[in-house]
Amino acid sequence: MKIIILGAGQVGSSVAHNLANEANDITVIDQRGDLLQELQDQIDIRTVQGLASHPDVLRQAGADDADIVLAVTNSDETNMVACQVARVLFHTPTKIARVRSVGYLNYPHLFVDGAMPIDVLISPEQLVGEYILRLLEYPGALQVVDFAGGRVRLVAVRAHHGGPLVGHELREMNEHMPGVEARVAAIYRRGRAIIPEGRTVVEADDEIFFIAASDHIKAVIAELQRLEKPYKRVIIAGGGNIGLRLARVLQKRYHVKVIERNDDRAESVAEILDNAIVLRGDAVDESLLVDENIEETDVFCAVTNDDEANILSAMLAKRLGARKVMALINRASYAELVQSGPIDIAISPQQATIGSLLRHVRRGDVARVHSLRRGAAEAIEAIAHGDKHSSRVVGRRIDQIKLPPGTSIGAIVRGDEVLIPHHDIVIEPEDHVILFLVDRRQIKAVEKLFQVGVTFL
């Protein structure tokens, strides 16, 4: 697949890294030659230096026969104009654009019925906000991602001493939770992946990924750690696009405070929010946090546009007694460092965004993709098509399907029914199959598995 990525920033470079090893022809456009050179030193791609929306630059990048234009520059206007040029001059089949300004997103009719030629609209702020909301819904979870419209969720949770299943074999889970269907997709122990089997013993500090219907998630978490009390008090550090969007939703269900250091922005946020307290100040000001009863705060969420400020404020909040702290971190190297320290959850805007992008470049019918463990693993919702003669999966039992190494089927959604797969379940046409890949290098093999051919022998 021929893909042109506009913008070599955090998102653009992350997507390029993800796709470069999947037999895609990647070209990246950016005005900064140093960023392009850095990318070329790391991965095998083409680069073009210039303004991403300029017709001649797009033509030089190969837009005449490109399959996808992915516009993720820092300018909403450049991204939108580039998609317009790609449609009018180059008839590019798929045009994906990142649009961040609420001023545009507040008018969704701009992006429907061909008004703006963007096939897929990506809003990182919205994706990050939804990601945080899911974490707040399930106290104790490290990651929560949706499949099949939210009917099935993949959850990462750390096993703690005191969890009923800790120290026991996985096959005992059904005895502990009669009537609750769930499947452990992977276990990470001291950073290494373990393919779970019935005899696998759960140990304290294991990072466990399980798949279950949404209604059963809290029951499964309670098997792996003492179930935490629901969150009530939330402090958001940062009143930018993400912080404001988050506060607007949370103020309906939680007691919310927003800390914003810019006076004008704080005043603007206060005028928008109806049921939240907005504080002018610095989130790394210890006296401010103490005055606002940080020790009684359930969740401290740092979402400013400064990684260092987010890390420091979250660490300070944790030291002062906040129950759970989250920090928005753009730099992958920072996320690696802090995840195992006092910060409970490091949130990566790139990883939240990449999943939305990847499903549009996957071969076969892929409804959903989630990048996990900072890009090392992946979860896919693939739709089975064809019949026993044209498909490698349809009409076959689970135990007859030759899955790539490190790949497991976690759930099957059939109409409104959620099935946790057993060895004798037969895949039917139009089933939504949720797969977990410990090694994302097996993606091509999974895509091939779900592609429909004229016949397979």
N, C-alpha and C positions, 0 to 999 in steps of 0.2 A: 504494500500500500504506500502511495506517495503522499507524504504529509509535510506541509509547510507550517512551521511554528513561528509566529510573530511575537518577538520578545524573548530575550535571553536572561530574564530575571529569575527569581526563585521558582515560580511556577513553570515557566518555559523550559528552564534547564532541567527541572525535575522530570517533566514529561519527556523531554529528549532522552534523558538517561533511561527512563522506563521503557521507551519504545525502540531505542537504537538496537537492542539485541533481539528483536522479534521479527527480523527479516523485513523491516520497513525502510523505505527510502526517506530519510529525514533531512530537511533543510531548515536552518534557523536564520531568521532575519533580525537584526538589531542595529541601532545606530552606534553602539559602543563596540569598537573593535577589540578591546581588552576582554570583554565578556565572551565574545565569539571565539577568541583565541584560546581562552581558558577551557571552553567547551570542547574545541577541537583537540586539545591536548589530552582530554579525558576519554572521549568517545569518537567513533568513526561516523561523522556526519559532515554535510556540506553547510557552509555559512555564507551569508550575503550581508554586507554592511550597507545600511541605508534606511530611509524612512519606510516603515512597514506598509503604509497605506498607498505608497506611490506605485502607479501602474508599471513603470519600467523596472522598479526593484522587484515587484512580484513576478514579472515576466522573467527576469534574470534568475529568480529562485526556482523557476519551473512551473509557474501557475497554469500554463497552457494545458497541462495534463495532470494536475494535482487532484487527488481524491478528496483531501481534506485541507482546509485552511483553519488553523487554530490561532486565534488572535488573543494573546494574553499580555500585551504591552501594559505599561502603567497608565496609559491614556484611554479612557472609555471612547473618546471621540475617534482616536486612531483605529481602535478595534472595530468600531461600527463602520467607519468609512472603508476600511480594508475589506470587510465582508461585502459591502456594496460594490466595490471595484471587482472583487472576485466573482460575483454573480454576473454583473453586466458585461465585463470584458472577457472573463475566462470560463464562465459557466461552471464554476466549481460545484460539485454535487453536494458537499457538506461543509457548512460554514459555522464554526463555533467561536463564540466571543465571550470574553470576560467583561462584565459591566458591573462596576462597583458603586456608582453614584446613586443614592436614593432618589435624587432628582429625576433620573431616568426610570428607575425601577418602580416608582410610584405610579407610572403610567404604562401598565402592561400591554395596553392595546397598541403601543408603539412597535411591539415585537410579534404581532399576530397578523394573519391574513396578508402576509407579504409586505406589510408597511415598512419594516426594516428587515433586509434579507439575512437574518440570522436564524439558522436552523436549530441551534442549541445555545441557550443563554446560561452562562455560568456566573453566579454571584457568590464569591468566596465568603463574604460576610454572612449571607443567608445559610450557606452550608455549615460554617463553623457554629453559628447560632443554633441550628438544628442538632448538631453534634453534641453541644453542651447541654441542651435541653434533655436529650436522651440519657446523658450521664446523671443528670439531676433526678430523673425519673426512677433510676435504679441505684440507690446508695450502695457503694461497695464495688460497682463496676468500673473497670479501667477503660473499656471501649464498648460501644453499643452501635451496631449497624443494622439497617433495615433491609429486608427482602420481601418481595411479593406484596408491595404496598403496606408494609408494616405488620403483616400477619405473622411473619417469621423474623426472628432477630438472632444475630450472632453476637455473643457477649463474651468479653474477656474479663476474667476475675482472678484475683490472687487467693489461693487457698491459705487459710490461717488455722493455727491450733484452735481447737474448739469447734471447728466445722464437723458435723456428724460423719461426713464421708472421708475426712482426712485420716489417713492411716488404713483405709479400707480399699478393696478392689472396686474398680468401676462397675463391675456387673452387679454390685450390691445396690446401686443407685435406684433401680426399679423397686427393690424391696423397701427402701427408705421412703420412696415417693410413689405409692401405688396410684395409677391413673394419670401420672404426669409423664409425658413423653419428652425426652431430651436426648441429644447425642453430643458427646464430647468429640470435637473435631480434631483438636491438637492439644498437646501439653508441652510447655516450654519449661525446662528444668535447668537452672543455672545457665540460661542462654541457649541451650541446645534443644532442638525439637524432638519430641517423642511421639511416635504414632500410637495412639491409644488402642488397647485391646481390653477385653473383659477382665483379664488378670492383672492389668496395670494398677499399681497401688498409688493412690494420691498422696503426695507429700506436702507438708507445710512449705509455703513460699513458691509452690508451682504456679505458673501462669497458665490458666486453663481457658481455652476457647470452646464454648458450647453453643449449640443451636437448639432453639426451642420456639414453640408458639409463644407469642407475646404474653399471654395470660399465665404462662408457667415459669417465666424467667425468675421472679422473686423466690419461688420455691426452690429452684436449682441453686441460686446464690446462697440461700440459707443452708444448703447442704455443704457448702465449701467454706463458709465463714459465719460467724455470728451475724445475723441479719441486723443491719444498722437501722436506727430510727429514721423516719422520713426527714428530709431537710425542710427547714422553715425559714432560716435567716441567711440571706445571701448578700455579700458585698462584692460589687463589681468595680475593679480598678480600671478606669478608662471610659470616657464618654464618647468615644469615636463611633464609627458606623456599627462595629460589632457590639460594643458595650451598650449603645442606645437600643439597637434592635433586640438584644438580649433582655434588657431591662423592661422594654415595652411588653414583652411576652410574660416575663417572670412576675411582674408587679400584680398580676391577677391572682397568683397562687402563693407567692412568697412575700416575706417582709424584705424589701430590697433597698439597698443603699448604693449610690454611685459616687465614686471619688473621681473628680476631674480637676486637673491642675490649671487648665486654661480658663480664666474668668469668663470670657465671652462664650466659650463652648459650654461651660457649666450652666450659665444662665439660659442658653438655648435649650439644653437638655432638660432643665427644670421646667421650662414652659411646655415641653412636649409630654413629659411624664405626669400622669394623674395621681398615681398612688405609690410613689417612690421618693426617697429622700436623696437629694443631690448635694454633695459636699464639695466645696472648693478647697483643694489641698493636694498634697503629694502623698501617693500611696506608700512611699517609703519613709514617711514621717511617723516614727514610733509613737509619739504622743498623740497624734491624730487617731491612729488605730486603737490605742488604749482607751481614749475618750469615747470611741464608738463601740466599745465592748467587744473587741475582736475575740476575746476568749469565749464569748457566747455565740460566735458566728459559726454556722454549719458549713458554709462554703465560701471561700475567698477566691474570686476568679479574676486574674490579671489579664486584661485584653487590650493594653495600650499598643501603639505601633513601635514600641521600643523593647526589644528582647531583654536587654539587661535590666530595665526597670521592672519588667514582668517577673523575671527570675528573682530579683532582690526583694521585691514587695511580697511575692508569694512565700519566699523563705522566711522573711520577717514575720508575716502573718502566722505561719506555722509555729515559729518559735514562741509567739505571743499567745498561742492557744487555739487558733482556728482549727476546726475539726478536719476539714478537707481543703486542700489548696490546689488550684489549677493555674497553669501559666501558658499563654499563647506564645509559641516560640517558632520563628521562621527558620532560623539556621539549624540545619540537621545536626551539626556537630554539638550545638548547645543541647538539643533535645536528648541526644545520647548521654550526655554528662549528667543531666539533672533528673532523668526519669527514675534512677535508682537511689536518689538522695531524698531530702526532706519534701520535695515537691511531689505530690501524689500523682498528678496527671499532667504531662506535657502535651499540649494541643498543637498540631502542625496544620496550618492552613493549606499547605501544599498537599499533604496526604488526604485531607478532606476534599480537596478540589480534584485531585488526580483521578479518583474513582469515578467521578461524574464524566470525566473526559475519556477514560479508557474504554468504557462500554461502547463508545461510538467508533472505536478503531479495532475492536475485537472481531475476528471472523466468526461466522455462524450467527445465530440469533441469541445475543446476550442482552438480557434485560437490566442487569445490574452488576457493577464491579466495585469492590472495596479493596483498597490497598491497606495492608496490615503490617504491623511490626516494622514501621518506617520503610516499607517497600519490599521487604524480604519475602513476605507471604501475600497471598491474595485469596479473596473469596468471590465466587462468581455465581450468578443466577443465569443458567443457560436453559433455553427452551428446546425441548425435544420435538423434532419434526420427522415426517416420513413414516415408514413402516419397517417391518423386520428385514425387508429386502434392500431398502435404501438407506437404512440407518444402522450405526453400530451400537445404539443404545435402545431404541424402541423395540418392544416385544421381547426384551431380554430381562432376566432376573438380575438383581444387583450383583450376585456372586458370579454372573457370567460376563460382566463388563470388565474389560481389561483397562483398569484405571492406571494412569502414569504413577510412578513411585512418589510417595508422599502426598497423594491426592485421595480425599475421601468424600463420599456423598453424605451430607449432613441432614438434608430434609428434601422432601418432594411436596410441592404444592399442586394439587389437582383440583381445579375449580376453586371452591371455597374450603376444601379439606386440606389440612396440613398433616403429612405423613412423615413420621420419623422412620427411616428405612431399615428394614431387616433384610437378610440375605435373599429371601424368597419373593420380595416385592418385584413386580414386573413394571418396567417403565412403559407408559402409554403415550400416544401422540399428544402434544401440547402440554405435557407435564413441565412444570418449572422445577428444575433440578438445582439445588444449592450445593456447590462444591467448595471445599477448602483445600488450598494448595500450600503446603508447607514450603515448597520451593517454586517460586514463580517462574523459573526457567522451564517448567513443564507446561506453560500456558499453551504453546503451539500444539502440543499433544492433546490437550483437552479440547481446544478449538477443533482439531481434526476429528476428534471423537464425536462431536455434535454436528458436524457438517453432513449434509445430505447428498448422497451421490446417486447416480443412475442405478448402480447395483454394487454390492460388496460381496466378495466370495469368502 
